[in-house]
Amino acid sequence: MIIARIKQKITSMIRRRRIFNFWWIVIITILIFAAFQLFNPIKANAPTGEDNIQGASEETGQPVNFQEIKNGMIEASVLMYHHIGPLPDDHDKIRYSLTVSQEDFESQLKYLKENNFNILTLGELEKSIAQNKVPVKPVIITFDDGYEDNFIYAKPILEKYGFWGTFFIISSKIGQAEYMSEEQIKELAKGNEIGSHSYSHPSLVRLSNYYLERELKTSKDNLQALIGKEVVSFCYPAGKFDDRTVEKLKEFGYNIAVTTEAATGSIDVNNLLLVPRYRIAPEMNIEALLR
C-alpha cells in the first residue's frame, strides 16, 4: 500500500513537471518570436524612389510600377477640359474652342484605358508625391468652371471606364444656368475630386488683399461645407497668378494648383502650386499628345 502511494506521488510529480516544462517551452517560443519581429531589420519599407518599384493597387490588386523622382521632377500629364457634349446652335468661336464632343471624349478615355495609363485626381497626385509612390504613366483629368454638361456627359463616360476626375467649381455660380447644381456637385463628389476655381472667377492679380482672400477662402469654405470633404486643389481663373496669390493659397491650406501654362509632360514636385496642363481642344489627337 505504501509502495503504491509512493509510485502514485512520483507519477504525479513527473506529470506536473512535464506540464511545467511544456509551458516554459511555449513562453520561451513566444518571447523569441516577439524579439525576432521587433529587431528584424528586414521589413516592408516605403518605396525608395527606384524605377519599377513593385506595389499593388488597392482597387485591382494588380502590380503597380512606381517612378523615380529625378532632379525634383516626375513624368505626369494633366489634361484640361471645359465643356463636354454637343455644341449649342448659337455657339461662337470661344465656345467651340472650349468644347469636346462626348464621342471624342470617350475615344480619348478608351485610349487611356487600353494603354494602361494610371488615372489620378490632382489630390491623389499630391499625396503620391508626398509618399514617394508616383505610378508610371499618371494622367490627371481636370475640368474647369463647373459646367452642367460635365455632370450630364463627362461623368457617365468616366464611370464607364472606371476613371475619375478633378472638377474645379466657381462657387458663386453653383445652380446658375449652364452650371451644376448643389445636388449634382454632391453626387459628383462621391467618386471624383472637387477643387476650387475661386468664388467668382476674377483676375486674382488685380484684387486687393481683402478680395483676394475672399475669393480663395470663401470658395474653399463653401465647397467643403457642401461636399463634406476637404478641398485641397485650386485652379487659377484664366490662368492668372502672382507670388502673392501663391502665398495666399498656402495660407488657406491648398496643397496643389493648376495653371493654363502649356504642359511638357513633367511636373516640378517642389512647385505643386504651379502645375502646367495640356489644354484639350476639339478633335485633338490625344495619342500624339501623350506619346
N, C-alpha and C positions, 0 to 999 in steps of 0.2 A: 504493500500500500504506500509506504513512504517513498519507495523507489519510483512508483508510478507518478506520485506528485512531483517529485524532482524532475522526472522526464517532461511532465506537462509544463513546469515552470521554465525549464530550459527551452522547450519548443516555443513557448510564448515570447521569451526574450529574443530568440532568433527572429521570430516573425516581426516583432516590433523594430528590431534593428534593420531588418530588410526594408520595412516601410520608411524608417528614418533615412536610410541611405538613398532610397528611391526619390524622396522629396528633396534631399540635398542635391541630387543629380539634376532634378528639374529646375531648382532655383539657380544652380550654377550655370546651366544651359541658357536660361533666360538672361542672366547677367552678361554672359559672353556675347549673346546676340545683340543686346542693347548697346554694349560697348562698341561692337563692330559697326552698328548703324550710326553711332554718334561720331566715331573717329574715322570712319572710312572715307578717304579723300575722293573716291570715285562716285560722284553724284551727278544728277541731271541738272547741269548748269544752264544758264541762259545762253543764247547764241553768242558766238564770239565775233561775228561780223564776216566770217569766211563765206566765200561763194558756195552756193548749193548746200547750205546747212539744211538738214532734213528735219522737218517738223510735221505736224498733222493738222489738217483743217478740222476745227471743232464741228463744222456742219456736215462735211462729207466723209471725214475720216481718211481722206486721201493724203498722200505725202505732199508737202508744200516746200518749195525751194526758196530760201531767203537770199537776198542780195547783200553784197558788201557795200558799206558806206565808204566811198573813196574820195579823199580830199574834201570831205564835207558835202558830197553830192550823192544823190541817188537817181536812178532812172525811173521816171514815173510820168504818166501822161494825164493831164487834167483837161477834160472836154467841156466846152461851154455851149449850152443851148439856151434859147429863149422860148419861142413858140414851137409847139409840136402839133401837127394836124393840118387840115385844109386851109387854104388862104381864103379870107373873106372876099366877096365880089368887089368891094371898093378898096382893095389893098393898094398901097403905094410902094415905092421902091424900098423904103426903110422896112416896112412890114415884110416885104418879100425877102429881104436880106436876113431877117431875123427868124424866118420860118423854115422848119424842116418837116417834110410830109411824114405821116405815120408810116408809110411804106419805106421811105428811106431810113427812118429811124430804126425800124425793125431790121432792115438789111444790115445796118451798122452793128446792132446788138448781136445779130446772128453771126457776124464775122468775129466779134469779140469772143463769143461763146465757143465757136468752132476752133479758134486759135488759142484757147486756154489762157486768155488774159484774166488776171485776178482783179475783180471789181471791188473797190473800197469806197466808203464815204470819205469826205475830207477829214472828219474827226477820227476815223479809223486810221487814216494815213498818218496823222499826227501821233497817235498812240503807238503805231507800229514803229515809227522812227524813235520815239522815246524808249521803246523796249528793244531796239536794235533787231527787229523782226519784220523788216520790209520784204514782202514777197517779190519774186521776179515778175516782170511784166504787169505792174499795177496800173490800173486805169480808174480814174475818178470821174463820174458823170455828174455834171452840175447844171442847174437850171436857174436862170436869173429872173427876178421880178415877181414870181408867184402867180403866173397866168393860169386861168382855169383850164385851158387846154392841156396843161401839164398833167392835171388830175384825170381829165377825160381820156386823153390819148396816150400820154407817156407812161403813166402808172401801170395800166394793164400790160403794155409791152414789156416793161421792166420785169413785172411779175412772171410773165410767160417764160422768160429766160433765166429766172432766178436771180435777177440783179436788183440793185437799189441805187438811189442817187442822193445827191445833196441839193436841196431846194432852198434858194435864197429868197426870203419873203420881205417885201416892203410892208411893214406892219400897219401903217395908216391906210393902206389900200385894201386890206382884207375885207371881203364882202362887197367891194365895188364892182361895177360892170367889167367883165373880162378877167377879173381876179378871183382867186379861190376864196371860198367862204371859211369860216372858223371850223365848221364840221369837216369840210374837205381836208383842211390842213391837219386836224387832229387824226383823221383816218390815214392820211399820208405818213404821219409821223410814226405809225405803228411799225413800219418796216424800213423807213427812209430817214435821212438826217434833215432836220430843219435848221437853216442858218439865217443870219440877219443880213438884210440888204438895206439897212438903215430904217429910220422911221418914215421919212417922206421922200427919199431919193434926191437930195440936193447935191450940189458940188461941195463936198466937205471942206475943200481947201479955202473956200470963201467965207466960212462961218466963223463967228466969234466962239470963244471957248464955251460959253453957255449953251449956244445952239448946237455946237459940235457934240458936247456931252449929252444933250437931249437926244440927238439923232442916234447915237451909239447905245446909250444906256436904256432909253425908253423902249427902243425896238427889242433889245435883249430881254428886258423885264416882261414886256407884253407877250413875246413869243414863249418864254419859259412858263408863264402863267397859263397860257393856252394849251400847251402840249404836255406840261408836267415833266419836262426834261431840261437838262442844262443845254444852253446854246453856246457853242464854243467856236463856231466858224462865222466868217464875215466876208461879204463881197462889197468892194468899193463901188458906189454908184458912179456909172460912166467911167469907171477905172481911175477916178481922180483921188490922189492921196498926197500927203507930205509927211515929214518927220513927226509933226505934231499929231497927226491922225494916228499914225502907227503907235505912238506912245500912249494915246488915249485908249486904243484897243487893248493894249497890255494892262492898263489900269482897270479896265472894266471886265477883265477875265476872258478875253478872246484868245484862243491858242493858235489859230491858223486863219489866214485870209487870202483871198484870191484877187488878182488884178485882171486887166484886159490886155496886159502885155503878152506878146507872142511867145508861145512856149518853144522850147528846144528839145523837150523830152527829158530834161534833167531839172532837178529841184535842189536848191541850197537848203540843207537841213538846219542851218543856223539862221535862216531868214524866212521862217514859215509864215510871216505876216505879209509876204510879198510873193505869193506863188503865182507863176505865169500859167496861162491856159491856151489851148487850141480853140479858136472860135470856129464852130461848125456851121458852115454856110450851106445853103440849099444845094443838093446834088453833089456834095463833097465826097471824094473818094477817101474814105477813112482807112482803107487798106494801104494806100500810098502814104497817108499821113503817119501811120504807126509802124511802117516797115522798118 
